[in-house]
Amino acid sequence: MERTTVGSLLRSTQALCLQLCQKQTLDYGIAYFSERFAALPDANQFREVLIDDPARISDAFAQAQAWFAQRNLACHRWSPAGGQSDEALAMFLASRGYRPRPLTAMILADWRELPPAPDVRVVPARALREMLRRSYLDDDTPPTAKARELLAESYNERMDDPQLDLFVATIDRRPAGRVALHQVGDIARIVDLTVLPAFVDRGVEYALLGHALALAKRLTLPSILAQVAENATTHRRRLTDAGFVEDGRIVEFERSTPFETVAPQ
C-alpha cells in the first residue's frame, strides 16, 4: 500500500496517544483512555472510526459513549480512519456537541537554512524538566492554570518514551518555547511547536525547528512530517519557511474543553 502523509500522521498520532493511555478496540473504532489524564482529549478519544453505513453512526456513538461512561470518563474527541468520509459523521457529531477541528498535513520537501537566533538557547527537556514545566505555566494564553499544570504533567510522562525527543528554548534563562521530534519507524514528526507570547518575533520558532530538523537529519529519517490547525496561519508559515509543503487534510471532532487551544500537534 502506498504511504501517504495523512496516513503516516495518523499512525504517528496513535503512538503519541499510547504514551499517555491504554486502548480498546470497539466495533467501529478504537477507544484510547486514561483515568489519570481524564480531562485531556489526547488521552480520552475515539480514533480510527470506520462506519460504512451512515445509518450506523448513532449505534457507533451510543456504544462509544456507553463504553467511556462505564469507566467514569468522557470521550472528548472523534477521529475518522483514513479514507473515511466525514460529512455524515460531522453532521451527527455537531448535534452532540462536537465541532470540527481541521488540520493541515505537511511534509518536509526542501532542507533550508533558517534565520539565526543568537539569543535563543535550545536544550534537551530531559535535562531541564522544570524549565519544560515552566514553559506551560508561564504561558498566559488559554487554557486555565489548572489545565496547563496537567498538560505539563502529561509531557513529563511522555519524556519516558525513547522515541520522543523534547527540547526547550530559553532566553535569558527563561523558558521561551518548546518542540518535540517524535519517531515511529522511519517517520519523524514535529510535535508541539510552541512559542510563549512574551517571546514572539524573537526567532524562537525558527531556532526550535532548526534544532529538531538537525536531529532528524542526523538520524537519516526519510519522512519528516507536521500537522497544524488550519487557522494557525503564523505557525503554518514558519513550517513553510523551513521547507514544509501542504500534503493533505485531517478533520477531527472535539468537544469544548479547557484544552482545546493547545492540543498537541
C-alpha positions, 0 to 999 in steps of 0.5 A: 500500500502506498504511504501517504502523509495523512496516513503516516500522521495518523499512525504517528498520532496513535503512538503519541496517544499510547504514551499517555493511555491504554486502548480498546478496540470497539466495533467501529473504532478504537477507544484510547483512555486514561483515568489519570489524564481524564480531562485531556482529549489526547488521552480520552478519544475515539480514533480510527472510526470506520462506519460504512453505513451512515445509518450506523453512526448513532449505534457507533456513538451510543456504544462509544459513549456507553463504553467511556461512561462505564469507566467514569470518563468522557470521550472528548474527541472523534477521529475518522480512519483514513479514507473515511468520509466525514460529512455524515459523521460531522453532521451527527457529531455537531448535534452532540456537541462536537465541532470540527477541528481541521488540520493541515498535513505537511511534509518536509520537501526542501532542507533550508537554512533558517534565520539565526537566533543568537539569543535563543538557547535550545536544550534537551527537556530531559535535562531541564524538566522544570524549565519544560514545566515552566514553559506551560505555566508561564504561558498566559494564553488559554487554557486555565492554570489548572489545565496547563499544570496537567498538560505539563504533567502529561509531557513529563510522562511522555519524556519516558518514551525513547522515541520522543525527543523534547527540547526547550528554548530559553532566553535569558534563562527563561523558558521561551518555547518548546518542540518535540521530534517524535519517531515511529519507524522511519517517520519523524514528526514535529510535535508541539511547536510552541512559542510563549507570547512574551517571546514572539518575533524573537526567532524562537520558532525558527531556532526550535525547528532548526534544532529538531530538523538537525536531529532528524537529519542526523538520524537519516529519517526519510519522512519528516512530517507536521500537522497544524490547525488550519487557522494557525496561519503564523505557525503554518508559515514558519513550517513553510519557511523551513521547507514544509509543503501542504500534503493533505487534510485531517478533520477531527471532532472535539468537544469544548474543553479547557484544552482545546487551544493547545492540543498537541500537534 
